[in-house]
Structures are given as C-alpha cells and as structure tokens.
Amino acid sequence: MDRPAYLLEFEKPLRELEKQLESLHQQSLENNIDMSAELATIEAKIDVTKREIYSSLTPWQRVQVARHPKRPYALDYVTALCTDFQELHGDRQFNDDRALIGGTAFFEGKPVMIIAQQKGRDTKENIIRNFGMPQPEGYRKALRLMKLAEKFSLPVFCFIDTPGAYPGVESEARHVSEAIAVNLREMAILKTPSIAVVIGEGGSGGALGIGVTDRVLIFENAYYSVISPEGCAAILWKDRANAPKAAEALKINATDLHRFGVVDEVIPEPLGGAHYDPAAATQALKKALIHHLSELTLKNTEKLLNDRYDRYRELGEYREAIAAK
C-alpha cells in the first residue's frame, strides 16, 4: 500500500530512503540506464528500516500511531465488517450526539447492536463529531441501545476511539459523570453478550463508558488509559512536554494491558499501523470478533453475568510484601 501522506516524526528516516528510491527510479527512466541493482539495495534497506522502526516503537510513539489522522475509524470498520447497518438516533431526553453512534447491523449474517465513538476526517466533520468526544446524551443514547439489544437478545459490539468524554461546561451541566456512571452499572448487569474493541484512543471514563463488556480487545497500536499522557504529565511534572515519560509510566499500550489482564486479546496490525492496510486490519478484527462471540454465545445468562463480574473484580490485583531492612 502507498505510504500515507501524513508523516510522524519517527518515520522521517524512512521517508528519506523512499525519496532516494524515487530519485533513482526517475534517473533510470530519464537516462534509460539499468539501475536495478541499486534500486534493489535501497528497497532492501527500506524494508529493514521499516521493520526496525515499527518493531521497537516506544509507548509514546504508539500513542502517536493511535492518533494518526489516516487511521481507520469506527464507521470504516462497521462498513467493512457488517451489512445493513441502520443508525439509530437520539437519547430520548435531550439530543442526538454525533460523536457516539449506534444502531443495528448484521455480522456474519446474524443481527448485532453496534455502539461506536466516531471521529471526523476533516475540520467540518470533526466539529459535527465533536472530535470524537461524547457528551452525556451520547452515553444515554448508548445505554438506550444496549437495553434495546438486551430486549431482543442481540450481541453488542462497542468500538472505542475517543480522547475522553467532552469536558465542557454544557457537558458538565447535563451531568456527564452521572451518565457514564450509570452506563458502568448497567453494562455490568446487561443480559446479553458484549465485546468492546479499542481501535485507536481509549481515553479515561469517556472510553470506559462503553467499555464494561464481557471481552475487551485492543489493536496493537491503540492505547487505553485512565488519563492522556499529556494530562498525566501536566499533573505530575507540571509540563505537558513530559508526555513520553508519562506514556511509559502509565503502561497504556496493548502489550502491557494484556499482561495485566485489562484486555483479553491484542489484535495485530499491518506493519506501520492499521492505516497502511485497512483491509488487513479489518480481517484481523473480524477473526477476533468471530472467535470471542462464538465463545460468549455458548454461555447462559447466569454464567455470562458471573464471568463478567469475576473479570472486573480481578482487575487491580495487588500483593503485599515486607520491605527488606
């Protein structure tokens, strides 16, 4: 796949090699000279460099990949994975939040309920989507759809991709924290299978508001955190420039989250990130969803609820030890 036009800082050495390759290729065409050996050498170096860069990304670099503007968003995955998606609007109390979307669809020929946080591709759409930051009515809409799914025994798929719930005055005035808290409670006792997938950013309670599910999956370069690295750096070090240090300390990347049992599976991404090959990323997600959904649908309601309860009670395990003198 062609390299995305948007470059991250750590990708620049790779771009320099690609410029050399383009220049040599152009010279070969203009002067009718066989430069296949030179071209092969640079191509091999590009492949090695690419693997070196993306196999050793720091936590902060993975956060940057998770925020890449060309990365597939929720609707991209829903469109590719499902058929007959019918979006349902409004929370029946205040408004329709476009940052949090939902509706029915068919996955592998079976009906499911989709709930997803959606960002925008350009300035106009980002304003409509509120940059992927839901307000209280978004979480209340999500709860309404979850209850609808429960009524008709539909599995629930939640796609998490938000820097956090909207922290504005109007959001607080309409009780965003209460809306999220109610969702946490109700998702814990929802009588239908549920799977959450962190596809990009999983920021704070804004992500958790649709994340209390039977299984939590995460893409390789996504992150899931109680606070953004910048916010953590501002609090602990009084300087947002310490975000890379905060990202390392928070253990917010997929491998650490899986090791601690916060997520149940890490979904592999194409080399360079999901935006390099969205089709491959979609296929990896599809495989994971099929696997986990097949396991969950075998459980009766009582076991489903008990296993969900046990899953979240076991989070935050700690051990006491006596310090050496």
Helices and strands as residue ranges (DSSP letters): G 9-11, H 12-31, H 36-55, H 59-66, H 74-81, E 82-87, E 100-107, E 110-117, H 123-129, G 130-132, H 136-151, E 156-162, H 169-173, H 176-188, E 194-203, H 204-208, E 215-219, E 223-225, H 229-236, G 240-242, H 243-250, H 254-259, E 265-267, G 274-276, H 278-296, H 301-313
